[in-house]
Amino acid sequence: MLKVGCCGYPTSMKKYYESFSLVELNRTFYGYPQMSTVTGWREKAAADFEFTVKAHQAISHKYRFEIRPSIEAFEQMKQICKALGAHILLLLIQTPRSFRPDKINDAIEFFTRIERKNLVIIWETRGSEWDKPENRAALEKSLKKVDVSHVVDPFKNMPAYIRNIAYFRLHGLGKQLYYYQYSDEELRRLHRLVEPFERKGKEVYILFNNLAMLDDATRFMQYLKTGSFPRLTGVTGLDSVRAVIGKARYPTTKNALSQRFGWRLVELEPDKQTPLEELIKKIPSKTYRSLEEVLTEIKLILA
């Protein structure tokens, strides 16, 4: 089974619940919500709606798996997961880049000592050090020992170990983390990357964690259902550019347009998607006093 959702709510809960059946709660990473708040989230969603939970940063960032305080924090997270109730109770622990492979035994001891009951623990490692062959081999051996599935971005790597659950988090492929919008071809490739896990009978979770996550997750779900994608903006050419940068405040500069909108995609022709940055970098560097002034320069590029 393949499940699709977002990391956090990119729109109102009401609208989100109308379109999705899965969300990863990120607010729990920054603070411990009141249990009344947690049960409220559960009551607002459909009975079959699924919550996965990102563990509080105290475990991974502050205490860095120090046994006593980390287990205390874990027990609080366990109660939150229990209150959310679902077919599967999933708790994601994400470690920072500064948590390197030489500290793996600290994590493994923590995973060994906690009382999970029916809670499934998954771990997202960060940093290129974990991708070295010798470190991946050690990670695979250790995760298998404690039965903790490895969480990765499938565009960058495959998990070192999973049992029944393959959990993927997509952070974007741009220079700046999260500032990204996936093209149709990239979403097709995503399906090709995760489909083998589904064929093997795994429960596959796809969680978008980029600025365009609402649109990307929606488009990906439509592709899974119909084999085709909805149009990005509903229009093509200069009108597509207008739809993306129409809400910019003027006067503005080329640099400001690039920072705010450069990562977005436009469709110059049907099924031909281009990062807006490719157009913005070709226009003159100056202050633009209106949308029409920007579009005039882009029109010259497209001519």
Summary of the structure (lengths in Angstrom):
residues: 303
radius of gyration: 21.4
end to end distance: 46.6
largest distance: 65.7
contacts: 913
relative contact order: 0.10
helix: 46%
strand: 18%
